[in-house]
Amino acid sequence: MAKSTINIEGLETSEQATQLQHRLSQMIGVKEVKVSAEHKSVEIEYETPTNLNSIEKEIYDDGFKVLN
């Protein structure tokens, strides 16, 4: 089991946070997701077959920029 915090750009509203949280929670292998519009971050707990690259791609595909 892995845990990561991903900082993102473009997340402005709690509605966007809720939609992103729902999208990420539907990924196979994702156990827990917390998306914060206030902190512009995603805290996620996951295991195989999901990996950090696929999570970041989902965030990007939802219209947000992942910050390093």
Long-range contacts (C-beta under 8 A, 24 or more apart in sequence): 1-31, 1-45, 1-46, 1-47, 2-45, 2-46, 2-47, 2-52, 3-43, 3-44, 3-45, 4-43, 4-44, 4-46, 4-52, 4-55, 5-41, 5-42, 5-43, 5-44, 6-41, 6-42, 6-44, 6-52, 6-55, 6-56, 6-59, 6-66, 7-40, 7-41, 7-66, 7-67, 8-40, 8-41, 8-42, 8-59, 8-64, 8-65, 8-66, 8-67, 9-40, 9-64, 9-65, 9-66, 9-67, 10-63, 10-64, 10-65, 11-35, 11-37, 11-40, 11-64, 12-37, 13-37, 19-62, 20-59, 20-62, 20-64, 23-58, 23-62, 24-55, 24-58, 24-59, 27-54, 27-55, 27-58, 30-55
